[in-house]
Amino acid sequence: MHTYEHQLLTVNGISLSLYTAGPADGPVVWLLHGFPESWYSWRYQIQLLADAGLRVMVPEMRGYGQTSAPSEIAAYDLMTVCGDIQAAMDLLGQRSVAVVGHDWGAPVAWHLALLEPERVKVIGAMAVPYGGRPKKPAIEIIRNQFADRFNYILYFQQPGVAEAELDHDISRTLRMMMHNTSAAVPKDFFLQKKPAGSSLHDGMQDPGSPPDWCEGDAFDVYVRTFAGRGFRGALNWYRNFQRNWERTAPLADRKVLQPALFLLGDKDPVGTLEAHALQKMPAWVPDLEQHLVADCGHWLQGEQPEEVSRLLLDFLKRRYIVQR
């Protein structure tokens, strides 16, 4: 592991765990992780960006690691999570930033761009596109589409159900999630048809060990992220689709006008789920650069770290650093 600075910030009613690297006076870039990840999922990009002179800010998102994990489901809606990062930026006196997010970190990044058009100069998103605010909550659409078969988002809705399965063996859960949504399996293996009463792990492969791209030390960081607290806070992000839709109403007509980079693995099952948003994205993000990363599943930063780092640094150099 590299050496990082670490601090706990009191912001937005929680304690936010924040890792930083790079020169204190460098251009600021925030890297936001998703589910079920760790701040350390950005390990390859952190060092590269820091070496390029950027000030890299990598939080453990609400519900993860050393950051607070409130018990209330409503404490994890998208606007509240955005508020964590906005408050941290305020506390640190940051008036000009780049924001990059993967998985759940991507919607946070997209919405920070909508909320902070002056402060957020450029945005990067991985795996989850932005196609505008849906006409009705996404959870309603999912319930209609999956009324008679399993869907992991629906499975996550009832508090305690998914926790019982995922918390039972944290190492097994993490290695199965990593493996079954990676390029090591067919693209839609994770989305295979199962009866509505199935569990998440039913029909999935247990590789018995972490993937090669998440070496032992890195996997240990992931495990420590959930050890002792389980997955409840992380799962609560999925239980706010209705609340997210209600609270984002004032943003319904806004477009992301900042320069934007979007990366998607060619074997990422999320691409299937987000096909409609992918089609709509150019209309809602007019200054958009898109790249399909070859031989890559959902975990772009780890599965293809060199290509992802190259694309990200090139984008930041052209559209962010030179503009400051």
C-alpha positions as CSV (number, residue, x, y, z in Angstrom):
1,M,0.0,0.0,0.0
2,H,1.1,3.5,-0.7
3,T,1.2,6.2,2.0
4,Y,-1.8,8.4,2.2
5,E,-2.9,11.3,4.5
6,H,-6.1,10.4,6.4
7,Q,-8.5,12.6,8.4
8,L,-12.0,12.5,9.8
9,L,-14.1,15.5,8.9
10,T,-17.2,16.5,10.8
11,V,-19.6,17.4,8.0
12,N,-23.4,17.2,7.3
13,G,-24.1,15.6,10.7
14,I,-21.6,12.7,10.2
15,S,-17.9,11.9,10.5
16,L,-16.5,11.5,7.0
17,S,-13.3,9.5,6.5
18,L,-11.1,11.0,3.8
19,Y,-7.9,9.9,2.3
20,T,-5.8,12.4,0.4
21,A,-2.7,12.3,-1.8
22,G,-0.7,14.6,-4.0
23,P,0.5,18.2,-3.5
24,A,-1.6,20.4,-1.3
25,D,-1.8,23.2,-3.8
26,G,-2.6,20.9,-6.8
27,P,-5.9,20.9,-8.8
28,V,-8.5,19.0,-6.7
29,V,-10.1,15.8,-7.9
30,W,-12.6,13.8,-5.9
31,L,-12.8,10.0,-6.5
32,L,-16.1,8.5,-5.3
33,H,-16.5,4.7,-4.9
34,G,-19.6,2.6,-5.3
35,F,-21.1,-0.7,-4.0
36,P,-19.8,-2.9,-2.5
37,E,-16.5,-1.1,-2.7
38,S,-13.8,0.7,-0.8
39,W,-11.9,3.9,-1.2
40,Y,-9.0,1.7,-2.1
41,S,-10.7,0.6,-5.3
42,W,-9.1,3.8,-6.7
43,R,-5.6,2.7,-5.6
44,Y,-4.1,2.7,-9.1
45,Q,-5.6,6.0,-10.1
46,I,-4.7,7.8,-6.8
47,Q,-1.0,7.3,-7.3
48,L,-1.1,8.2,-11.0
49,L,-3.1,11.4,-10.5
50,A,-1.0,12.4,-7.4
51,D,2.2,11.9,-9.4
52,A,0.7,14.2,-12.1
53,G,0.4,17.0,-9.6
54,L,-3.3,16.7,-8.7
55,R,-4.7,16.9,-5.1
56,V,-6.6,13.6,-4.8
57,M,-9.5,13.4,-2.4
58,V,-10.9,9.9,-1.8
59,P,-13.7,9.5,0.8
60,E,-15.2,6.5,2.3
61,M,-18.8,7.1,1.4
62,R,-21.6,7.3,4.0
63,G,-22.1,3.8,5.4
64,Y,-18.6,2.5,4.6
65,G,-15.4,2.0,6.5
66,Q,-14.6,4.7,9.1
67,T,-17.3,7.0,7.9
68,S,-20.5,7.2,9.9
69,A,-23.3,4.8,9.1
70,P,-26.6,6.2,10.4
71,S,-29.3,3.6,11.0
72,E,-32.2,5.5,9.3
73,I,-32.8,4.5,5.7
74,A,-33.7,8.1,4.7
75,A,-30.2,9.2,5.8
76,Y,-28.8,7.7,2.5
77,D,-30.8,9.5,-0.1
78,L,-28.8,11.0,-3.0
79,M,-29.1,14.6,-2.0
80,T,-27.9,13.9,1.5
81,V,-24.9,12.0,0.2
82,C,-24.1,14.8,-2.2
83,G,-24.4,17.1,0.9
84,D,-21.6,15.1,2.6
85,I,-19.2,15.9,-0.3
86,Q,-20.4,19.5,-0.7
87,A,-19.9,20.2,3.0
88,A,-16.4,18.6,2.9
89,M,-15.5,20.9,0.0
90,D,-16.8,23.9,1.9
91,L,-14.8,22.9,5.0
92,L,-11.6,22.5,2.9
93,G,-12.2,25.8,1.0
94,Q,-12.4,24.2,-2.4
95,R,-13.9,26.4,-5.0
96,S,-12.8,24.5,-8.1
97,V,-12.9,20.7,-8.4
98,A,-13.2,17.7,-10.7
99,V,-15.4,14.9,-9.5
100,V,-15.2,11.3,-10.7
101,G,-17.5,8.5,-9.5
102,H,-17.9,4.7,-10.1
103,D,-21.1,2.7,-9.6
104,W,-23.2,4.6,-6.9
105,G,-20.4,7.2,-6.9
106,A,-21.4,8.0,-10.5
107,P,-24.9,9.3,-9.6
108,V,-23.4,11.3,-6.8
109,A,-20.9,12.8,-9.3
110,W,-23.6,13.5,-11.9
111,H,-25.8,15.3,-9.3
112,L,-22.9,17.2,-7.8
113,A,-22.3,18.6,-11.4
114,L,-26.0,19.6,-11.5
115,L,-26.0,21.1,-8.0
116,E,-22.6,22.8,-8.3
117,P,-22.2,24.1,-11.9
118,E,-19.7,26.8,-10.8
119,R,-17.5,24.6,-8.5
120,V,-17.6,21.3,-10.3
121,K,-15.6,22.1,-13.5
122,V,-15.5,18.6,-15.0
123,I,-17.1,15.3,-14.2
124,G,-16.1,11.7,-14.8
125,A,-18.4,8.7,-14.4
126,M,-17.9,5.0,-14.7
127,A,-20.5,2.3,-15.2
128,V,-23.6,4.4,-14.5
129,P,-24.7,6.9,-17.1
130,Y,-26.9,10.0,-16.7
131,G,-30.1,10.0,-18.9
132,G,-32.0,12.8,-17.0
133,R,-34.5,12.4,-14.2
134,P,-36.9,9.6,-15.0
135,K,-40.6,10.3,-15.3
136,K,-41.3,8.1,-12.3
137,P,-39.1,6.5,-9.6
138,A,-36.8,3.8,-11.0
139,I,-38.0,1.4,-8.3
140,E,-41.5,1.5,-9.8
141,I,-40.1,0.6,-13.2
142,I,-38.1,-2.2,-11.8
143,R,-41.0,-3.7,-9.9
144,N,-43.1,-3.7,-13.1
145,Q,-40.4,-5.3,-15.1
146,F,-39.5,-8.0,-12.5
147,A,-42.9,-8.8,-11.0
148,D,-42.3,-12.5,-11.4
149,R,-38.5,-13.0,-11.2
150,F,-35.5,-12.0,-9.2
151,N,-33.9,-8.6,-9.3
152,Y,-31.1,-7.7,-7.0
153,I,-32.3,-4.2,-6.4
154,L,-35.7,-5.5,-5.3
155,Y,-34.0,-8.1,-3.2
156,F,-32.2,-5.3,-1.4
157,Q,-35.4,-3.4,-0.5
158,Q,-36.5,-5.2,2.6
159,P,-34.3,-4.3,5.5
160,G,-32.5,-7.3,7.1
161,V,-33.1,-9.7,4.2
162,A,-30.0,-9.0,2.1
163,E,-28.0,-8.2,5.2
164,A,-28.5,-11.7,6.6
165,E,-27.1,-13.2,3.4
166,L,-24.3,-10.8,2.7
167,D,-23.1,-10.3,6.3
168,H,-22.8,-14.1,7.0
169,D,-19.4,-14.3,5.3
170,I,-18.1,-10.9,4.2
171,S,-15.1,-12.3,2.3
172,R,-17.3,-14.7,0.4
173,T,-19.8,-12.0,-0.5
174,L,-17.1,-9.7,-1.8
175,R,-15.2,-12.2,-3.9
176,M,-18.5,-13.4,-5.4
177,M,-19.7,-9.9,-6.2
178,M,-16.3,-9.1,-7.8
179,H,-16.2,-12.3,-9.8
180,N,-19.8,-12.6,-11.0
181,T,-19.9,-9.0,-12.4
182,S,-16.4,-9.1,-13.9
183,A,-15.1,-10.0,-17.3
184,A,-14.4,-13.5,-16.0
185,V,-18.0,-14.5,-16.6
186,P,-20.4,-14.0,-19.5
187,K,-21.7,-10.4,-19.6
188,D,-25.2,-11.0,-18.3
189,F,-24.4,-13.9,-15.9
190,F,-25.1,-11.7,-12.9
191,L,-28.5,-10.9,-14.4
192,Q,-29.5,-14.5,-15.1
193,K,-33.2,-15.3,-14.7
194,K,-34.1,-16.7,-11.3
195,P,-37.4,-17.1,-9.4
196,A,-38.6,-14.1,-7.5
197,G,-37.9,-15.9,-4.1
198,S,-34.2,-16.5,-4.9
199,S,-31.3,-15.1,-2.9
200,L,-28.5,-13.0,-4.4
201,H,-25.9,-15.8,-4.4
202,D,-28.2,-18.4,-5.9
203,G,-26.8,-19.5,-9.3
204,M,-23.6,-17.4,-8.8
205,Q,-20.1,-18.8,-8.8
206,D,-17.8,-18.8,-5.8
207,P,-14.3,-18.6,-7.2
208,G,-12.9,-19.5,-3.8
209,S,-10.4,-16.7,-3.8
210,P,-10.3,-13.0,-4.8
211,P,-9.7,-12.1,-8.4
212,D,-6.2,-11.5,-9.6
213,W,-6.9,-7.8,-10.1
214,C,-7.8,-7.4,-6.4
215,E,-4.6,-8.7,-4.8
216,G,-4.4,-9.8,-1.2
217,D,-3.6,-6.5,0.5
218,A,-6.3,-4.7,-1.5
219,F,-8.9,-7.4,-0.8
220,D,-8.1,-7.1,2.9
221,V,-8.9,-3.4,2.8
222,Y,-12.3,-4.2,1.2
223,V,-13.0,-6.8,4.0
224,R,-12.1,-4.3,6.7
225,T,-14.5,-1.8,5.1
226,F,-17.4,-4.0,6.1
227,A,-16.0,-5.9,9.1
228,G,-17.9,-5.2,12.3
229,R,-20.7,-3.2,10.7
230,G,-21.8,-5.4,7.8
231,F,-23.6,-4.1,4.6
232,R,-26.6,-2.4,6.1
233,G,-25.4,1.2,5.5
234,A,-24.3,0.4,1.9
235,L,-27.6,-1.4,1.2
236,N,-29.6,1.6,2.4
237,W,-28.4,3.5,-0.7
238,Y,-30.7,1.2,-2.7
239,R,-33.7,1.9,-0.4
240,N,-34.1,5.5,-1.4
241,F,-35.1,5.4,-5.1
242,Q,-38.5,7.0,-4.2
243,R,-37.0,9.6,-2.0
244,N,-34.2,10.3,-4.6
245,W,-36.8,10.9,-7.2
246,E,-38.8,13.3,-5.0
247,R,-35.8,15.3,-3.8
248,T,-34.3,15.7,-7.3
249,A,-37.5,17.3,-8.7
250,P,-35.9,20.8,-8.8
251,L,-33.1,19.4,-11.0
252,A,-35.5,17.8,-13.5
253,D,-34.8,20.1,-16.4
254,R,-31.1,20.7,-15.8
255,K,-28.4,19.3,-18.1
256,V,-24.9,18.5,-17.2
257,L,-23.1,21.2,-19.1
258,Q,-19.6,20.6,-17.8
259,P,-17.1,18.5,-19.9
260,A,-17.8,14.9,-19.0
261,L,-16.0,11.6,-19.4
262,F,-18.0,8.3,-19.3
263,L,-16.4,4.9,-19.2
264,L,-18.1,1.5,-19.4
265,G,-16.7,-2.0,-19.5
266,D,-17.7,-4.0,-22.6
267,K,-18.7,-6.9,-20.3
268,D,-20.4,-4.9,-17.6
269,P,-23.9,-6.2,-16.9
270,V,-24.9,-2.7,-15.7
271,G,-24.7,-1.6,-19.3
272,T,-27.7,-3.9,-20.0
273,L,-29.6,-2.4,-17.1
274,E,-28.8,1.2,-18.1
275,A,-29.3,0.8,-21.9
276,H,-32.1,3.4,-22.0
277,A,-30.1,6.0,-20.0
278,L,-27.1,5.3,-22.3
279,Q,-29.2,6.2,-25.3
280,K,-30.5,9.4,-23.7
281,M,-27.2,10.5,-22.2
282,P,-25.8,12.7,-25.1
283,A,-29.0,14.8,-25.0
284,W,-28.5,15.4,-21.2
285,V,-24.7,15.7,-21.3
286,P,-23.9,17.6,-24.4
287,D,-20.1,17.9,-23.8
288,L,-19.5,14.2,-23.5
289,E,-16.6,11.8,-24.2
290,Q,-17.5,8.1,-24.1
291,H,-15.2,5.1,-24.1
292,L,-16.0,1.4,-24.0
293,V,-13.2,-0.4,-22.2
294,A,-12.3,-3.7,-23.7
295,D,-12.2,-7.0,-21.8
296,C,-13.7,-5.3,-18.7
297,G,-16.6,-6.0,-16.4
298,H,-18.0,-3.7,-13.8
299,W,-14.9,-3.0,-11.8
300,L,-13.1,-0.8,-14.3
301,Q,-10.5,0.8,-11.9
302,G,-9.2,-2.7,-10.9
303,E,-9.9,-4.9,-14.0
304,Q,-8.3,-2.5,-16.5
305,P,-6.3,0.0,-14.3
306,E,-3.8,1.1,-17.0
307,E,-6.4,1.9,-19.6
308,V,-8.8,3.6,-17.1
309,S,-6.0,5.6,-15.6
310,R,-4.8,6.6,-19.1
311,L,-8.2,7.8,-20.2
312,L,-8.9,9.6,-16.9
313,L,-5.6,11.4,-16.8
314,D,-5.8,12.4,-20.4
315,F,-9.2,13.8,-19.9
316,L,-8.3,15.8,-16.8
317,K,-5.2,17.2,-18.5
318,R,-7.1,18.4,-21.5
319,R,-10.4,19.6,-20.0
320,Y,-9.5,20.5,-16.4
321,I,-5.9,21.2,-15.6
322,V,-5.1,23.4,-18.6
323,Q,-8.3,25.4,-18.0
324,R,-7.3,26.5,-14.5
